[in-house]
Amino acid sequence: METVTTVAGLRMALAKTRKSGKRVGFVPTMGYLHKGHVALIEASRAQSDATVVSIFVNPTQFGPNEDLNTYPRDFLRDERQCRDAGVSILFAPDAREVYPGGFETLVEPSELTKSLCGAFRPGHFRGVATVVCKLFNMVQPDVAFFGQKDFQQCAVVRRMAIDLDLSVEIVTVQTVREPDGLAMSSRNRFLNEEQRQRALAISRALFAAEAEFKAGEREVDALLEIAKRQLERVDLLQYAELVEVDTLKPAESPLRRPAVFCVAAYVGGTRLIDNVILN
């Protein structure tokens, strides 16, 4: 594995790969890797010849009162995991490399960011779209891999790739979970033992709604009510919404098209998100 920290170094490393006509897969991350990230790397290795992983905690997607400064970081651990997982190139730029002096051009998504996390984190998806667009231009991958846990992010990135004619295929990989159902997240480390147990209310709420859907329930309000009974253990429920998969607009009863049940909640001071697709 080759580790590079500059765009020039990245392009030099990729030149050898491209010269041999290899298919390039890309996994953008903010580091503090876990099994969910490893699943993305494995998917990339299965569908491409060379895998690039980026580690960059993107400041433009954090709001003024969010956890940019405390976001977990352990580069040596991440580098070891990437090497063990068979990554070809690890790209780890600093903020000045990604946003050089005088930077002022932003990518501004629209309709897909008005609900769910976008309603509570103004400017978040502008930061996401901007950095992902920049990373796509730096790496120029054939295919890029994102986790389903960040469903709205996947939708925004896929729409951006279409709208801006970016020649990259977007692949969404199923959420990886702990044995008890909690979705893998770098922020899980902030939960103490008691909070960790209460955080299970999120996945249990989603699984309860999913089970009722599989049993034949198609009324949105009924599915929401089933989920919200489980969510009483969280400290602050930001949203529990059933939206259309393609548009992220509120799903209508009775459900006739694929929908995704999305939840964002605080347990202690930690914000967690999760979802299940009802299809």
Backbone as JSON, one array per atom type, in Angstrom:
{
  "sequence": "METVTTVAGLRMALAKTRKSGKRVGFVPTMGYLHKGHVALIEASRAQSDATVVSIFVNPTQFGPNEDLNTYPRDFLRDERQCRDAGVSILFAPDAREVYPGGFETLVEPSELTKSLCGAFRPGHFRGVATVVCKLFNMVQPDVAFFGQKDFQQCAVVRRMAIDLDLSVEIVTVQTVREPDGLAMSSRNRFLNEEQRQRALAISRALFAAEAEFKAGEREVDALLEIAKRQLERVDLLQYAELVEVDTLKPAESPLRRPAVFCVAAYVGGTRLIDNVILN",
  "N": [[0.84, -1.19, 0.0], [0.48, 2.22, -0.79], [0.96, 5.3, 0.79], [-0.19, 8.55, 0.52], [-0.15, 12.15, 0.69], [-0.68, 14.41, -0.73], [-2.3, 16.02, -3.56], [-0.82, 15.98, -5.89], [0.94, 13.86, -5.35], [-0.93, 11.8, -5.15], [-1.96, 11.68, -7.77], [0.33, 10.94, -9.14], [0.8, 8.41, -8.07], [-1.53, 7.13, -8.94], [-1.17, 7.23, -11.67], [0.42, 5.12, -12.5], [-1.3, 3.02, -12.05], [-3.44, 3.61, -13.79], [-2.15, 3.53, -16.24], [-1.81, 0.88, -16.7], [-4.37, 0.17, -17.27], [-6.21, -0.44, -15.28], [-9.2, -0.85, -13.32], [-10.46, 1.56, -11.15], [-11.41, 1.74, -7.82], [-13.04, 3.58, -5.21], [-13.1, 4.65, -1.85], [-14.33, 6.98, 0.12], [-13.62, 8.35, 3.29], [-13.91, 9.53, 6.74], [-12.11, 8.58, 8.43], [-11.08, 6.85, 11.51], [-11.66, 4.06, 11.31], [-13.96, 1.32, 10.99], [-15.7, -1.89, 11.01], [-17.68, -1.43, 9.17], [-16.53, 0.36, 7.33], [-14.54, -1.34, 6.4], [-16.09, -3.2, 5.06], [-16.89, -1.66, 2.89], [-14.44, -1.32, 1.61], [-13.9, -3.99, 0.99], [-15.98, -4.45, -0.83], [-15.19, -2.71, -2.84], [-12.74, -3.88, -3.61], [-13.71, -6.23, -4.67], [-15.01, -5.35, -6.93], [-13.3, -3.83, -8.43], [-9.95, -3.16, -9.68], [-7.96, -1.79, -8.34], [-7.9, -0.17, -5.22], [-8.63, 2.9, -3.77], [-8.49, 4.64, -0.75], [-9.65, 7.39, 1.03], [-8.82, 9.47, 3.78], [-10.12, 11.95, 5.53], [-11.13, 14.39, 7.63], [-13.66, 16.35, 7.14], [-13.93, 19.75, 7.36], [-15.92, 21.48, 6.39], [-18.41, 20.31, 6.5], [-19.32, 20.32, 9.04], [-21.28, 21.88, 11.52], [-21.29, 25.0, 13.49], [-21.62, 24.28, 16.21], [-21.06, 21.63, 16.33], [-19.28, 18.41, 16.32], [-16.59, 18.71, 15.29], [-13.97, 19.18, 16.37], [-13.73, 17.19, 18.26], [-14.14, 14.86, 16.9], [-13.48, 11.43, 16.42], [-10.11, 10.35, 15.93], [-7.48, 8.41, 14.62], [-4.88, 7.9, 13.07], [-2.71, 6.1, 12.6], [-3.77, 3.63, 13.35], [-5.86, 3.49, 11.46], [-4.37, 3.43, 9.09], [-3.07, 0.99, 9.33], [-5.27, -0.75, 9.29], [-6.21, -0.3, 6.7], [-4.06, -1.25, 5.18], [-4.08, -3.96, 5.94], [-6.52, -4.66, 4.87], [-6.12, -4.65, 2.19], [-5.91, -2.33, 0.66], [-4.92, -0.25, -2.06], [-3.97, 2.42, -2.42], [-3.64, 4.89, 0.0], [-5.03, 7.91, 0.71], [-4.37, 10.77, 2.4], [-4.93, 13.74, 2.97], [-4.3, 17.09, 4.31], [-6.29, 19.86, 5.62], [-5.49, 22.17, 4.28], [-4.56, 21.23, 1.89], [-6.84, 20.29, 0.64], [-8.57, 22.47, 0.74], [-7.27, 25.02, -0.44], [-5.67, 28.28, 0.02], [-7.81, 31.03, -0.64], [-9.92, 29.55, -1.58], [-13.23, 29.26, -2.79], [-15.38, 28.1, -4.11], [-18.35, 26.3, -4.1], [-20.41, 23.35, -3.91], [-23.79, 23.15, -4.19], [-26.37, 21.34, -3.15], [-29.94, 20.72, -3.63], [-33.18, 20.02, -3.48], [-33.06, 17.41, -2.29], [-31.91, 17.81, 0.15], [-33.57, 19.04, 1.91], [-35.05, 17.75, 3.83], [-35.01, 15.36, 6.61], [-31.71, 14.82, 7.79], [-30.76, 17.15, 6.63], [-32.57, 19.15, 7.35], [-31.94, 19.67, 9.94], [-29.27, 20.19, 10.02], [-28.05, 22.69, 8.77], [-26.31, 23.56, 5.82], [-24.71, 21.33, 5.95], [-24.86, 19.3, 3.9], [-24.01, 20.74, 1.73], [-21.33, 21.02, 2.34], [-20.63, 18.29, 2.29], [-21.22, 17.56, -0.4], [-19.49, 19.27, -1.76], [-16.88, 18.46, -0.88], [-16.87, 15.76, -1.65], [-17.2, 15.97, -4.4], [-14.78, 17.28, -5.02], [-12.96, 15.3, -4.19], [-13.66, 13.23, -5.95], [-12.77, 14.41, -8.32], [-10.06, 14.54, -7.79], [-9.28, 11.83, -7.43], [-10.54, 10.53, -9.55], [-12.19, 8.13, -9.89], [-13.46, 4.98, -11.14], [-15.56, 3.79, -9.89], [-17.35, 4.38, -6.87], [-17.8, 3.89, -3.35], [-20.27, 3.83, -0.84], [-21.8, 3.86, 2.44], [-24.96, 2.47, 3.42], [-26.03, 3.38, 5.8], [-25.72, 6.13, 5.88], [-27.94, 7.25, 4.33], [-29.22, 9.5, 3.16], [-27.01, 11.02, 2.42], [-25.93, 9.31, 0.46], [-27.94, 9.52, -1.48], [-27.74, 12.24, -2.16], [-25.12, 12.39, -3.17], [-25.29, 10.63, -5.34], [-27.17, 11.99, -6.95], [-25.73, 14.33, -7.44], [-23.58, 13.33, -8.95], [-24.92, 12.57, -11.26], [-26.08, 15.02, -12.09], [-23.87, 16.71, -12.5], [-22.5, 15.4, -14.43], [-20.5, 13.52, -13.75], [-18.18, 11.02, -14.24], [-18.54, 8.54, -12.71], [-19.47, 5.58, -11.1], [-21.86, 5.05, -8.59], [-22.0, 3.16, -5.73], [-23.97, 1.69, -3.26], [-23.5, 0.25, -0.14], [-24.7, -2.24, 2.04], [-25.69, -1.52, 5.42], [-23.48, -2.21, 8.07], [-23.68, -4.01, 11.06], [-23.46, -4.21, 14.67], [-23.41, -7.28, 16.62], [-25.73, -7.12, 18.22], [-27.38, -5.48, 16.79], [-26.97, -2.7, 16.63], [-26.09, -0.05, 14.52], [-22.95, 0.18, 12.94], [-20.7, 2.78, 13.75], [-18.43, 5.5, 13.76], [-18.83, 7.24, 15.83], [-19.89, 5.74, 17.89], [-18.11, 5.17, 19.88], [-18.27, 7.16, 21.73], [-20.31, 6.55, 23.43], [-21.28, 5.61, 26.68], [-21.55, 2.62, 28.76], [-24.22, 2.37, 29.66], [-25.57, 4.17, 27.95], [-24.98, 2.98, 25.55], [-26.58, 0.69, 25.63], [-29.13, 1.86, 25.62], [-29.07, 3.04, 23.14], [-29.71, 1.02, 21.43], [-32.38, 1.16, 21.03], [-32.87, 2.5, 18.69], [-32.2, 0.86, 16.39], [-33.88, -1.24, 17.04], [-36.39, -0.05, 16.86], [-36.53, 0.44, 14.12], [-36.35, -2.17, 13.12], [-38.68, -3.24, 14.18], [-40.66, -1.82, 12.79], [-40.03, -2.67, 10.23], [-40.58, -5.42, 10.42], [-43.34, -5.35, 10.81], [-44.1, -4.24, 8.4], [-43.33, -6.29, 6.64], [-45.17, -8.11, 7.45], [-47.42, -7.16, 6.29], [-48.42, -4.6, 6.8], [-49.22, -1.4, 5.55], [-49.78, 1.22, 6.06], [-48.61, 4.42, 6.66], [-48.71, 5.98, 9.07], [-49.24, 4.01, 10.97], [-46.95, 2.44, 10.88], [-45.04, 4.31, 11.67], [-45.9, 4.8, 14.29], [-45.46, 2.34, 15.52], [-42.67, 2.24, 15.47], [-41.99, 4.51, 17.02], [-42.73, 3.83, 19.58], [-40.64, 2.26, 20.48], [-38.63, 4.11, 20.53], [-38.67, 5.66, 22.78], [-36.64, 5.52, 24.62], [-34.45, 6.99, 23.87], [-32.6, 10.09, 24.25], [-33.13, 12.44, 22.85], [-35.21, 12.71, 20.19], [-34.66, 13.47, 16.97], [-35.73, 13.06, 14.38], [-38.07, 10.73, 12.99], [-38.83, 9.29, 10.23], [-40.66, 8.27, 7.35], [-39.81, 7.95, 4.13], [-39.85, 8.42, 0.54], [-37.74, 6.37, -1.45], [-36.36, 7.36, -3.73], [-36.85, 10.16, -3.94], [-36.84, 11.22, -1.38], [-39.01, 12.43, -0.29], [-41.9, 12.75, 1.87], [-43.41, 9.62, 2.45], [-46.45, 8.25, 1.19], [-49.61, 6.95, 2.32], [-51.56, 4.19, 1.11], [-48.43, 2.42, 1.29], [-46.91, 2.01, -1.77], [-44.66, 2.14, -3.23], [-41.04, 1.69, -3.1], [-39.72, 2.55, 0.07], [-37.9, 4.34, 2.63], [-37.14, 4.04, 5.98], [-36.13, 6.34, 8.21], [-34.1, 7.4, 10.93], [-32.96, 9.77, 13.31], [-31.29, 10.44, 16.27], [-30.43, 11.6, 19.56], [-28.37, 10.11, 21.96], [-27.42, 10.52, 25.12], [-24.86, 12.83, 24.61], [-24.43, 12.16, 22.0], [-25.01, 11.99, 18.6], [-26.87, 9.87, 16.59], [-27.56, 8.03, 13.61], [-29.72, 6.03, 11.54], [-31.28, 3.54, 9.39], [-33.81, 1.68, 7.59], [-34.69, -0.06, 4.62], [-37.81, -0.32, 3.13], [-39.24, -2.44, 1.06]],
  "CA": [[0.0, 0.0, 0.0], [1.19, 3.5, -0.84], [0.27, 6.38, 1.49], [0.15, 9.87, -0.04], [-0.84, 13.24, 1.4], [-0.91, 15.54, -1.63], [-2.98, 15.69, -4.81], [0.23, 15.63, -6.86], [1.39, 12.51, -5.03], [-2.02, 10.89, -5.5], [-2.02, 11.51, -9.23], [1.52, 10.19, -9.55], [0.57, 7.01, -7.69], [-2.58, 6.59, -9.79], [-0.73, 7.16, -13.07], [0.9, 3.76, -12.75], [-2.49, 2.16, -12.09], [-4.21, 3.89, -15.01], [-1.37, 3.13, -17.42], [-2.04, -0.56, -16.91], [-5.78, -0.02, -17.62], [-6.96, -1.02, -14.17], [-10.42, -0.2, -12.83], [-10.16, 2.17, -9.85], [-12.48, 1.9, -6.85], [-12.74, 4.63, -4.25], [-13.87, 4.67, -0.61], [-14.05, 8.19, 0.89], [-13.95, 8.21, 4.71], [-13.36, 10.51, 7.66], [-11.2, 7.89, 9.33], [-11.51, 6.06, 12.65], [-12.33, 3.02, 10.54], [-14.57, 0.17, 11.66], [-16.04, -2.97, 10.09], [-18.49, -0.88, 8.07], [-15.59, 0.85, 6.32], [-13.87, -2.51, 5.82], [-17.03, -3.77, 4.1], [-16.8, -0.84, 1.68], [-13.16, -1.68, 0.98], [-14.06, -5.33, 0.4], [-16.82, -4.3, -2.01], [-14.35, -2.1, -3.87], [-11.77, -4.87, -4.1], [-14.44, -7.22, -5.47], [-15.53, -4.76, -8.17], [-12.28, -3.02, -9.11], [-8.6, -3.73, -9.65], [-7.17, -1.04, -7.36], [-8.78, 0.57, -4.31], [-8.13, 4.1, -3.09], [-9.25, 5.09, 0.42], [-9.26, 8.7, 1.54], [-9.12, 9.8, 5.17], [-10.13, 13.4, 5.65], [-12.23, 14.92, 8.45], [-14.0, 17.52, 6.33], [-14.47, 20.79, 8.24], [-17.04, 22.24, 5.83], [-19.7, 19.66, 6.73], [-19.66, 20.44, 10.46], [-21.82, 23.16, 11.94], [-20.51, 25.67, 14.52], [-21.73, 23.64, 17.52], [-20.95, 20.19, 16.15], [-18.13, 17.77, 16.96], [-15.39, 18.67, 14.45], [-12.73, 19.1, 17.15], [-13.68, 15.96, 19.05], [-14.39, 13.69, 16.06], [-12.39, 10.49, 16.72], [-9.03, 10.24, 14.96], [-6.36, 7.52, 14.96], [-4.39, 7.64, 11.72], [-1.87, 4.91, 12.53], [-4.7, 2.5, 13.37], [-6.54, 3.47, 10.17], [-3.41, 3.02, 8.07], [-2.87, -0.45, 9.5], [-6.48, -1.44, 8.83], [-6.24, -0.22, 5.23], [-3.05, -2.16, 4.66], [-4.56, -5.33, 6.16], [-7.7, -4.89, 4.03], [-5.72, -4.74, 0.79], [-6.02, -1.05, -0.06], [-3.77, 0.03, -2.92], [-3.47, 3.77, -2.15], [-4.3, 5.63, 1.06], [-4.88, 9.34, 0.49], [-4.65, 11.42, 3.68], [-4.55, 15.15, 2.86], [-4.76, 17.97, 5.37], [-7.31, 20.81, 5.16], [-4.91, 23.13, 3.34], [-4.43, 20.57, 0.59], [-8.18, 20.18, 0.06], [-9.12, 23.82, 0.62], [-6.13, 25.96, -0.45], [-5.99, 29.68, 0.22], [-8.64, 31.63, -1.68], [-10.99, 28.64, -2.01], [-14.55, 29.88, -2.62], [-16.38, 27.46, -4.95], [-19.08, 25.29, -3.35], [-21.47, 22.6, -4.59], [-24.99, 23.38, -3.39], [-27.52, 20.5, -3.5], [-31.2, 21.44, -3.39], [-34.37, 19.38, -2.93], [-32.78, 16.23, -1.49], [-31.34, 18.18, 1.45], [-34.54, 19.82, 2.67], [-35.65, 16.93, 4.87], [-34.11, 14.49, 7.37], [-30.57, 15.51, 8.4], [-30.61, 18.48, 6.06], [-33.41, 20.1, 8.06], [-31.35, 19.95, 11.25], [-27.85, 20.53, 9.88], [-27.93, 23.59, 7.61], [-24.98, 23.64, 5.24], [-23.98, 20.05, 6.04], [-24.74, 18.6, 2.62], [-23.17, 21.57, 0.87], [-19.96, 20.6, 2.65], [-20.46, 16.92, 1.81], [-21.19, 17.54, -1.86], [-18.27, 19.95, -2.21], [-15.67, 17.66, -0.66], [-16.93, 14.53, -2.45], [-16.92, 16.37, -5.78], [-13.34, 17.51, -5.11], [-12.28, 14.0, -4.09], [-13.87, 12.54, -7.22], [-11.89, 15.01, -9.32], [-8.68, 14.18, -7.46], [-9.05, 10.39, -7.62], [-11.13, 10.12, -10.82], [-12.46, 6.7, -9.81], [-14.5, 4.4, -11.99], [-16.68, 3.44, -9.03], [-17.15, 4.82, -5.49], [-18.6, 3.08, -2.44], [-20.79, 4.54, 0.32], [-22.6, 3.0, 3.3], [-26.39, 2.75, 3.46], [-26.39, 4.09, 7.03], [-25.83, 7.54, 5.49], [-28.78, 7.1, 3.14], [-29.43, 10.79, 2.5], [-25.74, 11.34, 1.78], [-25.85, 8.51, -0.77], [-28.86, 10.1, -2.46], [-27.18, 13.52, -2.59], [-23.93, 12.13, -3.99], [-25.73, 10.04, -6.6], [-27.78, 13.06, -7.73], [-24.66, 15.22, -7.86], [-22.83, 12.68, -10.01], [-25.75, 12.66, -12.46], [-26.29, 16.41, -12.5], [-22.61, 17.32, -12.92], [-21.9, 14.52, -15.45], [-19.28, 12.9, -13.24], [-18.12, 9.66, -14.8], [-18.27, 7.59, -11.63], [-20.61, 4.78, -10.65], [-22.05, 5.13, -7.14], [-22.5, 1.9, -5.17], [-24.34, 1.74, -1.84], [-23.25, -1.04, 0.53], [-25.62, -2.43, 3.17], [-25.19, -1.15, 6.74], [-22.89, -3.26, 8.9], [-24.19, -3.85, 12.42], [-22.96, -5.01, 15.78], [-24.25, -8.47, 16.79], [-27.03, -6.79, 18.83], [-28.18, -4.69, 15.86], [-26.56, -1.3, 16.54], [-25.34, 0.26, 13.3], [-21.56, 0.59, 13.15], [-20.46, 4.2, 13.57], [-17.24, 5.99, 14.47], [-19.27, 7.96, 17.03], [-20.33, 4.82, 18.94], [-17.11, 5.16, 20.95], [-18.62, 8.18, 22.71], [-21.38, 6.04, 24.29], [-20.9, 4.76, 27.81], [-22.25, 1.33, 28.72], [-25.67, 2.58, 29.79], [-26.03, 4.8, 26.71], [-24.86, 1.97, 24.48], [-27.77, -0.16, 25.69], [-30.3, 2.64, 25.21], [-28.95, 3.3, 21.7], [-30.32, -0.1, 20.71], [-33.77, 1.52, 20.72], [-32.96, 2.99, 17.3], [-32.3, -0.27, 15.47], [-35.07, -2.03, 17.39], [-37.54, 0.65, 16.29], [-36.53, 0.2, 12.67], [-36.64, -3.59, 12.88], [-40.1, -3.47, 14.49], [-41.43, -1.31, 11.65], [-39.74, -3.56, 9.1], [-41.31, -6.67, 10.63], [-44.76, -5.08, 10.57], [-44.23, -4.06, 6.95], [-43.26, -7.62, 6.04], [-46.41, -8.81, 7.81], [-48.49, -6.65, 5.45], [-48.84, -3.24, 7.12], [-48.82, -0.44, 4.52], [-50.15, 2.56, 6.49], [-47.44, 5.14, 7.16], [-48.88, 6.36, 10.47], [-49.14, 2.8, 11.8], [-45.53, 2.05, 10.93], [-44.36, 5.31, 12.5], [-46.29, 4.6, 15.68], [-44.76, 1.14, 16.0], [-41.27, 2.6, 15.69], [-41.83, 5.52, 18.06], [-42.84, 3.18, 20.89], [-39.31, 1.8, 20.85], [-37.7, 5.24, 20.59], [-38.84, 6.42, 24.01], [-35.44, 5.41, 25.46], [-33.42, 7.95, 23.47], [-32.7, 11.35, 24.98], [-33.76, 13.43, 21.97], [-35.52, 12.2, 18.86], [-34.71, 14.55, 15.98], [-36.76, 12.68, 13.41], [-38.36, 9.35, 12.6], [-39.62, 9.58, 9.04], [-40.75, 7.3, 6.27], [-39.73, 8.76, 2.91], [-39.62, 7.68, -0.71], [-36.33, 6.07, -1.67], [-35.75, 8.16, -4.79], [-37.01, 11.61, -3.78], [-36.78, 11.53, 0.05], [-40.22, 13.13, 0.11], [-42.7, 11.9, 2.75], [-44.15, 8.54, 1.81], [-47.9, 8.35, 1.35], [-50.35, 5.7, 2.56], [-50.75, 3.04, 1.52], [-47.14, 2.33, 0.6], [-46.92, 1.25, -3.02], [-43.32, 2.24, -3.82], [-39.99, 1.51, -2.09], [-39.56, 3.65, 1.02], [-36.83, 4.14, 3.6], [-37.47, 4.52, 7.31], [-34.9, 6.99, 8.7], [-34.14, 7.9, 12.31], [-31.81, 10.45, 13.91], [-31.59, 10.66, 17.68], [-29.32, 11.78, 20.49], [-28.27, 9.32, 23.18], [-26.42, 11.36, 25.76], [-24.49, 13.9, 23.7], [-24.01, 11.56, 20.74], [-26.05, 11.92, 17.58], [-26.8, 8.62, 15.83], [-28.55, 7.88, 12.55], [-29.89, 4.66, 11.05], [-32.43, 3.41, 8.51], [-34.08, 0.41, 6.9], [-35.45, 0.11, 3.38], [-39.04, -1.13, 3.05], [-39.4, -2.64, -0.38]],
  "C": [[0.87, 1.24, 0.0], [0.35, 4.56, -0.13], [0.75, 7.71, 0.94], [-0.68, 10.93, 0.66], [-1.12, 14.45, 0.52], [-1.63, 15.07, -2.89], [-1.95, 15.29, -5.86], [0.73, 14.21, -6.62], [0.35, 11.46, -5.38], [-2.04, 10.62, -6.99], [-0.82, 10.75, -9.76], [1.34, 8.7, -9.25], [-0.48, 6.37, -8.59], [-2.16, 6.45, -11.24], [-0.27, 5.76, -13.42], [-0.28, 2.79, -12.88], [-3.25, 2.36, -13.4], [-3.47, 3.43, -16.26], [-1.58, 1.66, -17.74], [-3.51, -0.87, -17.17], [-6.63, -0.6, -16.52], [-8.17, -0.17, -13.8], [-10.18, 0.28, -11.41], [-11.43, 2.29, -9.02], [-12.07, 2.88, -5.78], [-13.68, 4.55, -3.05], [-13.49, 5.93, 0.16], [-14.49, 8.01, 2.34], [-13.44, 9.41, 5.5], [-12.49, 9.83, 8.72], [-11.9, 7.25, 10.52], [-12.33, 4.86, 12.13], [-12.86, 1.9, 11.42], [-14.98, -0.85, 10.59], [-16.92, -2.51, 8.93], [-17.6, -0.35, 6.96], [-14.88, -0.32, 5.62], [-14.78, -3.18, 4.79], [-17.03, -2.98, 2.8], [-15.53, -1.16, 0.9], [-13.27, -3.04, 0.3], [-14.92, -5.27, -0.85], [-16.03, -3.7, -3.16], [-13.37, -3.11, -4.45], [-12.44, -5.92, -4.98], [-14.84, -6.68, -6.83], [-14.51, -3.9, -8.93], [-10.91, -3.66, -8.93], [-7.7, -3.06, -8.61], [-8.12, -0.19, -6.52], [-8.04, 1.72, -3.67], [-9.06, 4.4, -1.93], [-8.74, 6.47, 0.81], [-9.65, 8.81, 3.0], [-8.99, 11.3, 5.31], [-11.35, 13.81, 6.46], [-12.57, 16.29, 7.87], [-14.63, 18.63, 7.17], [-15.72, 21.47, 7.7], [-18.39, 21.56, 6.02], [-20.11, 19.67, 8.19], [-20.21, 21.83, 10.74], [-21.02, 23.74, 13.09], [-20.55, 25.0, 15.89], [-21.62, 22.12, 17.43], [-19.54, 19.72, 16.55], [-16.89, 17.66, 16.08], [-14.14, 18.44, 15.29], [-12.6, 17.8, 17.93], [-13.93, 14.71, 18.21], [-13.21, 12.73, 16.22], [-11.39, 10.37, 15.57], [-7.97, 9.28, 15.48], [-5.75, 7.05, 13.64], [-3.56, 6.36, 11.63], [-2.72, 3.64, 12.53], [-5.41, 2.36, 12.03], [-5.6, 2.96, 9.07], [-3.17, 1.51, 8.13], [-4.07, -1.23, 8.99], [-6.56, -1.43, 7.3], [-5.25, -1.19, 4.61], [-3.52, -3.61, 4.77], [-5.73, -5.67, 5.24], [-7.36, -4.93, 2.54], [-5.91, -3.48, -0.02], [-4.75, -0.8, -0.87], [-3.13, 1.38, -2.58], [-4.3, 4.37, -1.04], [-3.98, 7.11, 0.88], [-5.31, 10.07, 1.75], [-4.18, 12.87, 3.64], [-4.92, 15.92, 4.12], [-5.7, 19.01, 4.77], [-6.76, 21.79, 4.14], [-4.73, 22.54, 1.95], [-5.77, 20.51, -0.11], [-8.79, 21.55, -0.19], [-7.97, 24.84, 0.67], [-6.6, 27.39, -0.28], [-6.78, 30.25, -0.95], [-9.78, 30.76, -2.15], [-12.36, 29.28, -1.77], [-15.66, 29.21, -3.41], [-17.02, 26.29, -4.2], [-20.1, 24.59, -4.25], [-22.69, 22.64, -3.69], [-26.13, 22.48, -3.84], [-28.81, 21.22, -3.11], [-32.24, 20.56, -2.71], [-34.07, 18.22, -1.98], [-32.28, 16.56, -0.09], [-32.33, 18.92, 2.34], [-35.17, 19.06, 3.83], [-34.57, 16.2, 5.66], [-32.95, 15.29, 7.97], [-30.41, 16.93, 7.89], [-31.42, 19.53, 6.77], [-32.82, 20.51, 9.39], [-29.89, 20.39, 11.17], [-27.66, 21.44, 8.66], [-26.48, 23.69, 7.13], [-24.21, 22.33, 5.22], [-23.78, 19.42, 4.67], [-24.04, 19.45, 1.56], [-21.7, 21.19, 1.08], [-19.67, 19.21, 2.15], [-20.31, 16.9, 0.29], [-19.91, 18.19, -2.39], [-17.05, 19.06, -2.05], [-15.69, 16.38, -1.5], [-16.66, 14.85, -3.92], [-15.42, 16.6, -5.98], [-12.57, 16.2, -5.08], [-12.46, 13.18, -5.37], [-12.94, 13.1, -8.3], [-10.43, 14.67, -9.06], [-8.37, 12.73, -7.82], [-9.46, 9.94, -9.02], [-11.4, 8.61, -10.86], [-13.47, 6.25, -10.86], [-15.75, 4.12, -11.17], [-16.34, 3.88, -7.61], [-18.18, 4.15, -4.59], [-18.97, 3.87, -1.18], [-21.68, 3.6, 1.13], [-24.05, 3.44, 3.35], [-26.79, 3.51, 4.71], [-26.57, 5.58, 6.76], [-26.68, 7.65, 4.22], [-28.97, 8.42, 2.41], [-28.15, 11.24, 1.8], [-25.59, 10.59, 0.46], [-26.73, 9.11, -1.86], [-28.31, 11.41, -3.03], [-26.0, 13.3, -3.52], [-24.33, 11.55, -5.35], [-26.35, 11.1, -7.51], [-26.72, 14.02, -8.26], [-23.88, 14.62, -9.03], [-23.59, 12.74, -11.34], [-25.8, 14.09, -12.98], [-25.02, 17.06, -13.05], [-21.85, 16.46, -13.93], [-20.56, 13.96, -15.0], [-19.26, 11.44, -13.65], [-17.69, 8.66, -13.72], [-19.56, 6.88, -11.27], [-20.67, 4.84, -9.13], [-22.68, 3.83, -6.65], [-22.78, 2.08, -3.68], [-24.22, 0.34, -1.25], [-24.1, -1.11, 1.8], [-24.93, -2.1, 4.49], [-24.65, -2.36, 7.48], [-23.27, -2.97, 10.34], [-23.41, -4.67, 13.43], [-23.87, -6.23, 15.93], [-25.63, -8.18, 17.39], [-27.87, -5.86, 17.98], [-27.77, -3.24, 15.72], [-25.73, -1.07, 15.28], [-23.93, 0.7, 13.66], [-21.42, 2.07, 12.86], [-19.21, 4.59, 14.33], [-17.63, 6.67, 15.77], [-19.74, 7.03, 18.15], [-19.36, 4.82, 20.12], [-17.42, 6.18, 22.04], [-19.69, 7.7, 23.69], [-20.81, 5.29, 25.47], [-21.77, 3.51, 27.8], [-23.77, 1.49, 28.78], [-26.25, 3.2, 28.53], [-26.0, 3.81, 25.55], [-26.09, 1.05, 24.46], [-29.01, 0.59, 25.23], [-30.27, 2.96, 23.71], [-29.56, 2.2, 20.86], [-31.78, 0.19, 20.36], [-33.92, 1.93, 19.27], [-33.11, 1.82, 16.33], [-33.53, -1.12, 15.78], [-36.34, -1.38, 16.85], [-37.66, 0.37, 14.8], [-36.9, -1.24, 12.35], [-38.11, -3.91, 13.17], [-40.98, -2.99, 13.34], [-41.24, -2.21, 10.43], [-40.52, -4.86, 9.22], [-42.8, -6.49, 10.36], [-45.03, -4.88, 9.08], [-44.22, -5.42, 6.24], [-44.51, -8.44, 6.33], [-47.62, -8.25, 7.06], [-48.95, -5.24, 5.74], [-48.31, -2.26, 6.07], [-49.2, 1.0, 4.88], [-48.97, 3.25, 7.16], [-47.56, 5.45, 8.65], [-48.74, 5.16, 11.4], [-47.69, 2.38, 11.95], [-44.73, 3.04, 11.79], [-44.67, 5.1, 13.98], [-45.57, 3.4, 16.28], [-43.31, 1.47, 16.34], [-41.11, 3.52, 16.89], [-42.01, 4.93, 19.46], [-41.48, 2.73, 21.39], [-38.36, 2.96, 21.13], [-37.84, 6.09, 21.85], [-37.59, 6.42, 24.88], [-34.33, 6.37, 25.03], [-33.63, 9.26, 24.21], [-33.37, 12.45, 24.16], [-33.96, 12.8, 20.6], [-35.6, 13.38, 17.9], [-35.75, 14.25, 14.92], [-36.89, 11.17, 13.31], [-39.32, 9.49, 11.44], [-39.55, 8.44, 8.04], [-40.83, 8.09, 4.97], [-39.52, 7.87, 1.69], [-38.13, 7.53, -0.97], [-35.68, 7.04, -2.65], [-35.76, 9.66, -4.51], [-36.78, 12.1, -2.35], [-37.95, 12.4, 0.5], [-41.07, 12.19, 0.98], [-43.48, 10.85, 1.98], [-45.64, 8.68, 2.12], [-48.52, 6.97, 1.55], [-51.36, 5.46, 1.45], [-49.46, 2.97, 0.7], [-47.26, 1.45, -0.63], [-45.55, 1.24, -3.7], [-42.28, 2.04, -2.72], [-39.84, 2.77, -1.23], [-38.41, 3.31, 1.97], [-37.25, 4.79, 4.91], [-36.19, 5.04, 7.95], [-35.11, 7.55, 10.1], [-32.84, 8.64, 12.62], [-32.17, 10.78, 15.34], [-30.3, 10.87, 18.46], [-29.47, 10.79, 21.65], [-27.11, 9.92, 23.96], [-26.13, 12.53, 24.82], [-24.13, 13.43, 22.32], [-25.19, 11.44, 19.78], [-25.83, 10.68, 16.71], [-27.88, 8.61, 14.76], [-28.58, 6.42, 12.1], [-31.11, 4.63, 10.14], [-32.62, 1.97, 8.07], [-34.9, 0.73, 5.66], [-36.63, -0.85, 3.4], [-39.39, -1.27, 1.58], [-40.19, -3.94, -0.61]]
}
